Each structure stands twice: as structure tokens, then as C-alpha cells.
């Protein structure tokens, strides 16, 4: 009988509460598992609907929406996501990379401390499952290797995202002579750091899938020390007085999650 993810989560929570050797709090374990379950069900490819919403008959779609609204107002919505149908063997280690390096960072409230806490829960869980012979040695090694790769990077980009937001709110270092001028143009989207010059405090951003040229922005040293080539910023920049300035910023994602388009290996066509 295949072991499922939900049972492993539930048993680990019970074990952590009873076992003082597991130096984790129940609330941080449950927070991690709730966020992970949301990612796996709604954002991964592990749970696919049998019928696309666009292909569903309009009457069925309207009935489903009406039922959802009724339950929402009655307070009868399901309190938690159930992963009983997900076999543990289907949970590849790379899902941890997307969870911590992409999904978690999309939440505005997420801090570097929370990222590190989630990583510690997942690592302890993996080692516990290995001890229970639910996760074999190879799979456990893969889990821990991915966590080694992504936790520190995701923690770093969580820090820099908060620093950049604070920087923007303080005026983004705009010179007083430019503050009364109107912006001439804007560019927004996912921008990759193509190059950075720490001594000159300059970062060169290239926007994915856009015709915009590589743009140069300057940042204080305290921010420069956290930025790395390959980081992807969800950002809006504007030009004023011939200079590009950061106007708004969202999440910052580490390079270990994103790949260049020319690095994507497309399988050969079979005929």
C-alpha cells in the first residue's frame, strides 16, 4: 500500500508534539504544511482537473459558482486541504524548490525568518520519514540537497524584497531636481539582473519577453550586497530626466528557480 502525503504530515505532527527531541513548535509545522498543501493542490501539476473550466457547460459552471457562494456565506467551506490522494512517491523533491523559491516568496508578509523556519520543518520532516522507512535514502538525499540549494537563496531574496520596497517608499533615491518632473515612460514585468557593478552601485535589468532594452538602476550599498546576477524582480521602473528609477516592486526570486529561455531543453518531436 502506497504511503500518502497527508498521513505522513499528520503522523509527523503527532510525533513532534510527543517527542521533545524534535525542536519544532506545532504551530510552525502546521503553518508549513498548510502552505505546502495549498501550493501542491492549486499551483503544482499534481492535481489536474479532469475537465478544463473553459470546456465545462455554462449551466454546470453557474451551478458550481452558486454552490460555492452559498457555502461561503453559510460558513460551510472546507477548513483545510486534504492530501490523502497524493502518494508520497509522486512528491518529487523539485516541488520543494518551487514551493520555497517561488510560491512562498509571492506572499507579501513572508520574511527571511519564515523562509528559514519552513525549510527547517521540511528538512526535519524528510529525515523523520527516512527514519520511518517511508522515504528512501536516495529521495531523502534529494530533498535535503534541494533545501540546501533553495533555503538560503530564498531567505536572501525575501530580505532584498523588503529592502527594495522600503527604498521605493522612501523615494527610491530620486534626486531632488527630478522629483517635480513627470515620468516619460514606464516598463514593468519580470526583470532579470543581467549584470551588477557593486563598486558603481549599478544593476542592469533585462525584461523577459519584452522589447525593452537592458536598463541601468543604482541602489545603495546595503541593497547591492543582497542582489545577485540572475535574480528575477517583479518590478515597475520609470524614466524621468533621462534616468531610470524603481517605481514599484513585488517579490524577488532567486536564480535557482528561474532558467534562461535558451537553457530550456525542448524534447525532440516524435513522429
Secondary structure, DSSP 4 states (H G I P E B T S, - for coil): ---BHHHHHHHHHHHHHH-TTS---HHHHHHHHHHHHHHHHHTSSSS--SS-GGGS-HHHHHHHHHHHHHHHHHT---SS---TTSBGGG--THHHHHIIIIIGGGSTT--HHHHHHHHHHHHHHHHHHHHTTSS-HHHHHHHHHHHHHHHHHHHHHHHHHHHHHHHHHTTTT--GGGTTSPP-EEEEEEEEEEEEETTTTEEEEEETTS-PPPEEEE--HHHHTT--TT-EEEEEEEEETTEEEEEEEEEEE-TTT---GGG--PPPPP-
